[in-house]
Amino acid sequence: MLVIVVSVVFFIVVSTVSGALVLRAAGIGIPAIQLGVWGPKVKGRIGESTVSLSPWLFSGSVTFKDAGNIDNYGNVPGELFSSLGRLPRAFMMLVGPAVILFCSVLIIGSEAVQAFTAAFYQIPRGALSPFTYAQKLLASFWPVVSESPLEAAALVMGKIAALAFMPIPPFSGGQALMELSRSKGATHGRSAMVFLQLGMLIVLLLVVSWIAALGYSLVHSGAI
């Protein structure tokens, strides 16, 4: 269980920071960077960006200047994200999970790519069958945790990267699709917001299903 938690935290921190660095390198204004949402926060400033850090590092976000928030952040130095073309914006949305996949490849080589590609089928299938198919996946994963925690963490990172690449907002893949559909200089339209809300519902169902699968596996194996 600790391996999964550490892998998720590593993904959140690295993907958030790498995304912010790419935006900064492109000259985009970044008013705020958040690592963690719940609990007490430590706040500071790096350049023109407000950085907040919470001990619950299970989420991260980068607030950048955009056509939709220029009224709030118009005084922040840097260009608008929407001033870039569609392809550069979509690419920047995918930087975080791409960096995580690269880290996974550095640790376990081609196995990371196999884990990554297989996850596009395994994750939705496991969510639909949390007490059957997902249990088979978890049963094959626990021995890897016992034998090599580092390899297990790399496998988890590869699969989380695949999850982030899925074309479902608020995942990176879904955000990239939203940017491809948005014209240069424009704000997101109503259809994009509906797409986002639908995606958040799907993400909630995925997370709840996999938490149930993980809990069942741990109880059934006697781990808790």
N, C-alpha and C positions, 0 to 999 in steps of 0.2 A: 504493500500500500504506500509506503514511504517513497518508493521509486516513482510511482505515478504522481504523487504530490510534487516531488522535486522536479520532475520532468515538466509538469504543467507550469510551475513557477518559473522555471528556466525559460520556457517558451514565452510566457507573458513578458518577462523582463527583456529578453533579447529581441523579440519581435517589436516591442514598443520602442525601445531605444534605437534599434536599427532603422525603423520607419521614421523616427524623428530626425535622425542624422541625414537620411536621404532627402527629406523635405528641406532641412536646413541647407544642405549642399545645393539644392535647386533654387535657393533664395526665397523660399516660402516662409511667411511669418508664422511663428508658432507661439501663441499666447500661453498655452498650458500643456504640461505633460503630467499624467496621473499614473501612478503605479499602485494599484490597490484602491478599493472604493470604500470598504467598510472599516469601522474602527477608528481610533485616533490617528491623526495624520501629522507628519512632520513636513513643513513647507519651507521652501527656499527658492532662490532664483539662480538660473544659469543664463547669463546674458539677458535677453528680454523675455525669457520664458519663466513662468511660475511652475515649479516642480513640487508635487506632493507625493509623499510616500506613506503607505499604510502597511502594517504587518500582515494584513490579509492580501497577499499578492496573487489573487486569482483572477484579476482583470487589469487591463491597462488601456490607456487611451491617449491619443495625441490630438489636441485641439489646434487646428490650423486656420489661418485666415482664408475665408472663402466668400463667394458672392452672397451666401445666405446669412453670414454673421458679420458682415462688414460694419453694421451699425454698432456692434459691441466691441469689435477689435480693429476698427479702422485706424487707430493710432499706434498699433503695433507695427514695428518696422518689418519690411518684407513684402513680397508680392502675394497676390491672391492665388490660391490653389487653382481656382477656376480659370485663371489666365493661361494655364498650360493647355496643350492639346489633349485630346481624348486618350491617345495611346500612352503618353508619359504619365498621365494621372492614373490610368489603370495599372501600369507597371509599378508605380509607387505603392499602390495598395497591396501588391503581392510581395513586396520586398521582405517583410517580416517572416512569413512562413517559408520563403525561399532560403533565408539565412538559417532557419532552424533545420530545414532539410539538408543543407550543406554541412551543418554541424553533425548531424546524424551520419551522413556519408563519411565524414572524417573519422568517425569512431568505428563503424561496422562495415564500411564499404558498400558493395552492391546490395547487401541485405537491406540497407536503408531504403534503396530504390524499390526493392520488392515489397517491403512493408508499406511504403508510401502508395504504390499503385494498388496493392491489395486492399488497402483501407477504404478506397472509394466504393468498394462493394461491401466490405465487412462492417463498416460503421452503420450504414442504413439498415443492412440485413440484421445486424445484431440488435438494433433499436426496435425492429419489428418483432424479433424473437428473443427477448432478454433472458428467458429461462430455458432456452434450448440452444440455439445457435451461438448466442453470446457466451453461454457457459462453456461450450467447446473451445472457443477462442481463449477465454480466461484460463481454462484448465491447461492449455498448452503454453500459456504465458508464465504461470507461476514457477515452473521449474527453471525457466531462464532467469527469473529474479533470484532464485536461490543460488544458481551456478555463477552468474555474472551480472550483478546489479547495474554495472555500467552499460553492458550490452542491452539489458532490458530497458534502461532509460533511453538509449538511442533508438530502440524500436518504438517506444512510446512517442518520442519526438517525431519520428517519421510519420506515424499515424496521425498525430496532432497536426502536423503540417498539411497532410492530406485533408483533414477536417477543415482547416482554415482555407484551403484552396477550393472547397466546394462552392458552387454558385448560389449560395444562400446568404443574404445579408442577415445579421451584421458580420458574417465571416468575410475574410479578405476577398475571396473569389466573388461573392455577391456584391461587395462594394466596387470591385473592378468592373463588373457588368454595369452597375449603376453609372459609373464614370464614362464608360463607353457609350452609354445612351444619352449623356448630357453634352450639349453643345458647349463650345468654349465660351466662357464668360457668363454662362447661364446658371440659374439655381436649379435644384432638383424639383421636378414637377410632382403633381399629385400621384401619378401612377408609380413613381419611384418610392414615395412614402408608403403607399399601399403594399408594394413589393417588400419594403423593409419590415412593415408590421407583420406581414405573412411569414417572412423569414424568421423573425424573432419568435413567433409561435412554434415554427418547426424546430428551431434550435432548443426551445424549452422542452418540447416533447422528446427530442434526442437526448438531452442531458438527463431528464428524469428517468427515461428508460434505461440508460446506461448506468446511472447511479443505483437503480433497482437491481440491475444485473450484477454489478460489482458487490453490492451488499449481500445479495443472495449467495454469490460465490464464496465470499469471506465467511459467512455463517455456515454454509454447507461444508466448507473445508475445515471448520473448527478454528479458523484464525481469530475469530471474535466470538 
